[in-house]
Amino acid sequence: MDITLTESPDGIMAKSLDALFDSSKILANPDWQEDMQSALENLAGLYVPKVSNFTPLDLEFDWHAMRRLIGRFHREVYGVAVLYRTLDEMAKQGGLDSTAANNIKDGISTLGIRINSPAPLMTRRVAAFSLWMATFRPVRLKWSVSKGDKRAPFFCAGLNFWIATNWLRRCGGTVNLGTKADYQKRLERVLHDFTYREINLSSLEFFYCGIFQTAEGKSEIAGPLDSFASELAGLVLPVHPAQ
């Protein structure tokens, strides 16, 4: 991922989100693992000062969990596309009959794979990301600086939701978690569930479909970066988990 020292925060955010979710770039990138890891580090560093008095130096990464998250997410979202590409290359080189390659592609939908499309919907991509981010939780605030802060356990959940909704907005749509009256309660519920509950891909996709609206005429990666940061700048993470 090509980021310069003079890159603006919005530029870093845009490139980092693309490194996670833009399939056209990921599938053509042999260094996708390193770039996804850098992207998560960059996004965590951008997020932490927006919602707390902590700094990027107060973050602690679990690199084993990070690689597990990246591997599971990539396989889930981009695995079928990688298989399609492999079949096409084999057919082109004469190692596989084109009819057989197409039959294999057609049979993928019968295998019980959760995401069996080579081009998953935007909401399905972020659902898979949130699932594995909530499972492995590869980033947290250091205990030495956050042990007295009751918001700290929810940091990774907040980062998870922030990354997912930023990508959806980058796609040109809008994210609506409710009116001002119930926005905070719903956000607390999201952070609680991402931290403590066992969640699944279907429920996450249903949730993101419910809060995301696409803009007519927008392609999957079209539209200017509309950062969700401005709405989260004044966010106070819940003192106690929602009941």
N, C-alpha and C positions, 0 to 999 in steps of 0.2 A: 504494500500500500504506500503510495507516494505522497507523503506529507512533509511539507517544508517547515522550517523553524518560524517562518513568517505567516503561516497559515492561520486564518481567522477561526474562531471557535465554531462558527457555522460551517465553514469549509471542512474542518476536522470531523464535525458531526455527520455531514453529508457523506463524506468518503467512508467513514466508519460504518454507517448504516448500510451503505452499498456493499461493503465487504461482507456483511452478514446476510443480506436479503436479496441482492440483485443477482439473479441467476445467470444473466448474460456475462457478468464479470467473474463470478465465482467458478463457473464451469470452464472458463478459459484460463484460469489462474492455477498454475502448478503449486503455488505457495499459499493456497487457500487456508491451510491450518494456521500458519504464522500470521496471516493477515486478519483472520477472524479473532485470534488471540489479541493482537494489537488493537483491533477495533473495540473489543470489550474493555481493554485497559483504558483506551482513550475516552470511551463513553462514561465509564465509571468516574474518571477524573473530571469530566465536564459536569457530571451530575452532582457530585458530593457537595460542592460549595453552594449549589442552588437551593439545597433543602436543609442545610445544617451549618454550624460554625466550624465544621471540620474541613480539612484540606485533602488533596490527593495523597499527601504524605501519611495521612492517617488510615489509608486503606491497606488491607492485607488480602493477598490473593492465594488461593489454593490452586497451584498449577496443575496438579493431578486432576482435580475436579474440573478445572477449566478445559483440559484436553478431552475429558470424558464428555462434557457438555458439547463441545465443538464436534466431536466425532459422532455422537448420537444425533445431534441436530442436523448435521450435514447428510448423514445417511438417510434420515427420515424425510427430509425435504428435497434433497437433490439426488438421492440414490437412484431413482427410476430414470432421471434424465441422464445420469452417468451410464446406466445400462443401455439406454436407447442409443447413446453416442457410440458405445462400444460395439453394439450390434451393427450400426450403420458403417462403422469403420471396417468391421470384419466382412460385411457384404461388399463394400467398395473394393477391398483388397482381394476378394475372391475366396476368402476363408469360410464364407457362409453364404448359402443361397439367399437372395433377397426375399423370396417368398417365406422361407423358414424364419428369417429375421422378423418379418412382419407378423408371422404367426406367434412368435415368442412375445412380441409386444402386445398383441391382442390377448394373450393368455395371462398377462401380469395382473389384470383386474380380478382374476379368479383365485389368486394366491392368498388373499386375506391380508395383504399389505395395507396398513392404515392410510398411507398417502401413496396412491398408485398412479398419479399423474406426473408426467415429466415437467409440467408447468403448474404447480399448485397455486391456488388462489392466495391473495395477499393475506387474508385473515387466517388461512390454514398455516401459512409460514410462521406468522407471529404466534399462533397457538402452539405450534411445535417448539418454537423458541422458548416461550414462557413455561411450557411443561418441563423442558430439560433444565432451564435456568432455575426453576423452583425445586427441581429434584437434586441438583448438584450444588447449588448456591456457592459459586466459586469466589465470591468477594464479600468482604465484611469490613466493618470498622474495627481497628485494633482494640483489643480489650483494655490496654493500658490507658487509652484516652477516652474510651466510651463506656466504661463499666458503670458509671453512675447515670447514664443516659438511657431512659426507658424506651426511647425511639430506636435505639441501635439495632435491636433484633429484626426490625422491619426494613433495614437499609437495602438488602439485596432484593427484597420483594418490590420496593419502590423503584429501584434501578431497572428491574425486570419490566415492570409496567411502563416505565418512562421510555425505554428503548423501543418496546413494541408499538406504543402509540405514536412515537416520533416517526417510525417507519411508515405507519399507515398514513400519517399526514404528509409525509414526503411523497407518497403515491398520488397526492392531489385531492384527497378526500378530507372529510372532517370527522373528528372524534367528539362524541357527546356523552358524558357520563351522568348527565342529569342537570337539573336546575341548581341554582346557587343554594337553595334550601336543603337539598339532599345530596349535593355533590360530595361534601366531606364525609358523610356517613357511608356513601357507596365506596369511596376511595379507601376508607378504613377497612371495609369489608374485603376489598380486593387485596389489600396488604396482609390482612389476617389470613385469608385463604391461601395466598401465595407463600406464606410462611409456615402455616400449621396444618393445613388440610391436604388430604390426598386428592389431587386433581387429575383430570384426564383430558386427552386431546379433544374429544367431542364437546365436552362442556366448555372448554376454553374457546374453541372455534365458534360455538354458539354465542358465547359472551362477546367476543370481538365483532361478530356479525351484528350483534345488537347495538353496539356503540359506534360502529364505523359506517359512514355513508360515502360512497364513491361519487365523484363528480362526473357528470356525463361528458363523454368524449375524451376522457383522460386515459392514457395508456397506463400500463402497470407501473412504470417508473417515471411517468411524466409529472410535471408540475414543480413549482418552486418549493424550496425547503421552508415549511411553515412550522417553526420550532414549537414544541409543546412546553419548552422551558419557561416561557412567560407565564403560563398558567400554574406551573409548579413552583415558581420562585418564592411564593409566600406560603407554600405548603408546610404545615406542621404535622409531622407523622404522629399517629395515635399514641397517646401515653399508655393506654391499655389496649390489648387486642379486643376487637369487637366480639360480642357474645352472641 
